[in-house]
Amino acid sequence: MGVDGRTALVTGATSGLGEAIALRLAAGGARVAVAGRDRARGEAVVAAIAAAGGQAQFFEHDAERIESNSALVEAVRQRLGPVEILINNAGTMFFGPLGGHAAADFDKAMAVNLRSPFLVTQAVLGDMVERGFGRVIFMSSNGASAGAAMTSLYAMTKAGMEGLMRALMAEFAAFGITFNAVEPGLIDTPLTATMLSDPAVRAHFAGHHPNKRVGESHEVAHAVAMLADDDAGHMQANVVTIDGGITRAIGYAVIEPPQDKQQ
């Protein structure tokens, strides 16, 4: 079963987690629409997929522009067929104190992290309902479940995304469409590469994880592929957390378990 022969749309697929997800779905036999703003990087992802024997095409998509969202879905429909698997991955990150954010920051965070996945999902649901099949996966963050200072805008929009996921599940699950979310924690991607390139910084963050390391993008892509699978039809409104256990390990950074008395 898997994703073989399905048409998959991955937004924000020109690098990082989106690229890893696109590569994973293509390896499983899906026709992948690689969507993003950077054509050069997008075409590089398409080339990598083709070199591995997969099928993919690049589609320009600016999540911040309202009209770009529905136009993306129509372009994919015309060139690859109706979207059967949608990965709402495009997003923007704001980090800083609450008082430092301007109204324009709020507007951009809402436009990219909430309005875009809302509009793209809205545009694909008609075809999914008609075909009686669909997989919609929202790329959230463990910041939606665990409070972290300096992430107010980001955490707010990711939590809103999960609320949208649950509401859509209640409205459309009877049509054979699943709605789930993935919450990555700290993952080694181009976005975090500069920070994690310092061995001391990497060791600091890794030390707070129960498994003593940060995550890899292929591990997130694996979770997405699982939720996108044809056999995942009874998985609804799940939030799959890929963070090495740090979100659930309350107080782990404060109280270290004795290493010589493990039960």
N, C-alpha and C positions, 0 to 999 in steps of 0.2 A: 504494500500500500504506500506508505510514506507520502511524498509530495510529487512523485513522478507524473509528468504530463500536465501538472497544474500551472496556471499563470499566477506568478507572485509579484507583488509590487512592494518594494522596500524604499521608503523615503529616507533621505539623509544617508544614502548608501555609498557615498564617494570616499569614505574613510572610516576608520574606527570600527565601532560595533556594527554599523550599517553595512560596511564592506564585508565584515566577517559573516554576517547573516546572509548577505547576497551570495557569497561564495558557498556557504553551507547548503542553501536551498538549491542552488544550481547543481551542486554535486549530487543532490538527491534526485535530479531529473526535472526540476521545475524550470519553466521559462521565466527568467527574472527581469523585471523592469527596474533598472538601477536609476533611481531618481535623486537629483541634487542640483545645486547651483553651479558647481565647478565642472565644466565639460571635460577638461583635460584629465582630471582625477577620475571622473566617471567613466570615461572611455578606457582608462587604464584598468579599472575594475572589470569592465566588459572584456577587455583583452585577456585578463588573467582567467576569467571564467571560460572563455573560448579556448585558451591554451590547455585547460584541463578537460576539454571535451564537453563543456556545458553551453547553454544558450542564454544570451542576455542582450539587452539593448539599453542604451542610455536615454534618459528623458530629463529635460530641464525642468526644474521645479524650485520655485522660491516660496517657501512656506509662509513667509510674511505677507505675500501679495494674495489677496482674496481670490482673484480670478485664476491664479495659477493652480489652485487646488483641484477644482472641477476640470480644468483644462488638462491637467495631468492624467486624470482617470480616463478622459475621453481619448487622449492620445494613445494610452496603453491599450484601450479597447480596440482602436483601429489597427494597431500594429501587432499586438500579441494576442488579443482576445480579451474577453471579460475577466476582470480581476477575481480570482478565486481565493487568494491568500493575500491579506494586506498586513504589512508590518509598519505601524505608525512609529517610526524611529526618529524622524527629523526633530531637532530640538535645539534650544539655546540655553546656556548656563549663565546665571547671574550670581556672583559671590560678593558679599559685602554687608556692612551693617544696615539695618532697616532705614535709618535716617539718611543714608547716602544714596538711596534710590530715588530717581526722578520719576515723574509720571510717565515719561516716555519709556523708561525701563519697564514699568508695569505693562504698558500697552504692547511692547514688543514681546515680553514673556507670554502674555495672554495670546497674542496673535500666532506665535510660532508653536508654543507648547500645548495650547488648547484649541484655538480656533482652527488651525490647520488640520489636526487629526479629526476634529469634528466634521469639517467640510469634506475631507477626503473620504472618510468613512461614509458619510451621507451619500456621496457620489457613487460608491461601489455597491451599496446595499440593494439597489434595485435589481441589478444583475444577479446578486447572490440569492435574493428571494425567488427570482424567476427560475433559477437553476436548482434551488433546494440544497445549496451547499455554500459554505463560506467559512473562512478562518480569519478573524480579526484579532491582531495582537498589538497591544499598546506597550511601548517601551517606557516604563516608568523609572523609578529610582527608589532605593531603600530610604531615601530622604522623605518619601511620602509616608513612611511608617514609623520612622525614628527621627526625633527632633535633632537638628544640627544647627548650631549658631551660624549666622551669616548666610543662610540659604533660604530666607523667607520667600522670595519670589519663585525660586526654582521648586521648592517643596510644595508650595501652594498649588502651582500649576500641575505638578505630577499627581498630587492627591486628587485634584479635579479630574484628571484623566482617568483615574481609577473609578471615580464616581460615574463618569460617562460610560465606562466599560460595563458596570453593573446595571445601569439603566437600560442600555442597549440589549444586554443579555435578556432581561425580563421582557423586552418588547419583540425581539427577533429570534430567540432560541428555537421557537417552534418551527421555524423555516429551515432548520438544518444548519444554522450559522452559530459558530462558537465565538465567544468574546473572552479573552484572557489578557493578563498583563505580566510583564517580567520586570522585576526590580533588581537591577544590578547595583552592587556596592562599588567599592573602589576597584576599577579594572585598568589594566595596563593597556592604554590606547595612545594614539598620537595626542589626544587632549591632555593626558596626564603624564606624557613622556618626559617633559622638562622637569616636572616636580620629582618624578620617580627615578630620574637619572642620577640623583644624588644618593649614594648608598646609605647614608645616615638617615635621610628622609624616608627611603623605602623601608629600611629596617624599623623605623619608628612606627610607620603605619602597619607594616606586616605584624609587628609585635602585638598589636591590639586585636588581631584576628585570632580566633580560636585555632585555626589551622596554620597560623603563622606565615601567611603569604597574602599577596594581593591576587585578584583574579585575572584570568586571561580572556581575551575576546572570544576565542573559540568555545569557551565554556558557556558563555552567554548565548552564542549562536546555537549550541546544542539544545539548550532549553527552548529556544524559539522554534527550532525544527521539530521538537517533540510536540509542541502545542499546535503546529501547523499540519501535522500528520493527518492523513485520512482517518486513522484509527483513534483520533483524539476527540471524536464527536460527542462524548459524554463529559468532557472537561469544560466546565462553564464557570465564569467569574472567579477563576483562580488567580492568585498573585504568586508567581514563582520567584522567590528571592535567591539571587546568585551573589552572595556576599561573604562566603566563608564562615557564616554563622554569627557575624559580628552584631547584626541587628537584634538577635535573640539572646545574646550572651550578656545579660544585664550585669554591670559591675565587673565584668571580666578584667578590664584594664586596671581596676583598683585592687581586686583580690585574686592573686595568682594561686592556682591549685598546686599543692605540693607535688613535685615531679617524682618523688620516690615512693609515693603512696597511692598510685593510681589504682582504682578498683575495676 
